[in-house]
Amino acid sequence: IYYCFSDTISAKVQDLFIIDRKSGEIRTNGELDFEDIQSYDLEIEARDQGTPPLSGHCSVELKVLDVND
């Protein structure tokens, strides 16, 4: 099974996060600013390598905390 962002996620948002294809772990790849965006909704796909490949979907909501307040 491997994990990836859904095609519905914009390239701009995909540039802010990295998803480990094997584990599905999501990490930040850039700075997140609470004043710009307070939360992100990421659509994630899990696919197998069968013939035909099967996939599952989930939604991950990430909330950005304002560390200055």
C-alpha positions in Angstrom: 0.0 0.0 0.0 1.2 3.5 -0.7 -0.2 6.9 0.2 -0.5 10.1 -1.7 -2.4 13.4 -1.9 -5.7 13.3 -3.8 -5.7 15.0 -7.2 -8.2 17.5 -5.7 -5.5 19.1 -3.5 -4.0 22.2 -5.1 -0.3 22.2 -6.0 0.2 25.2 -3.6 -1.1 23.2 -0.6 0.8 20.1 -1.7 4.0 22.2 -1.6 3.4 22.9 2.1 3.2 19.3 3.1 5.1 16.0 2.5 3.4 12.6 2.8 5.6 9.5 3.2 4.4 7.1 0.5 5.1 4.0 2.7 3.8 5.1 6.1 1.3 7.8 5.3 3.0 10.2 7.8 2.3 13.8 6.9 4.9 16.5 7.7 5.2 20.2 6.9 7.5 21.3 4.1 7.2 25.0 4.6 6.1 27.6 7.1 2.5 27.7 8.0 1.1 31.1 9.0 -2.0 31.2 11.2 -2.9 34.7 10.0 -3.1 33.4 6.4 -4.8 30.1 6.8 -6.1 28.6 10.1 -6.7 25.0 8.9 -6.1 22.7 6.0 -8.3 19.9 4.7 -6.2 17.3 3.0 -7.7 14.4 1.0 -5.4 11.4 1.2 -5.5 8.2 -1.0 -4.2 4.8 0.0 -3.7 2.5 -3.0 -2.5 -1.0 -3.4 -0.5 -2.5 -6.2 -3.0 -5.1 -7.3 -4.4 -5.7 -10.7 -6.6 -3.7 -10.9 -5.3 -1.4 -8.1 -7.8 -0.6 -5.3 -7.9 2.6 -3.4 -9.4 4.2 -0.3 -9.8 7.8 0.7 -9.8 9.8 3.9 -9.9 13.4 4.9 -7.3 14.9 7.3 -8.0 18.2 8.9 -4.9 20.1 10.2 -5.4 23.1 12.4 -2.6 25.7 12.6 -2.0 27.1 16.1 -1.1 30.7 16.7 2.0 30.4 18.9 2.1 34.2 19.5 -1.2 34.3 21.4 
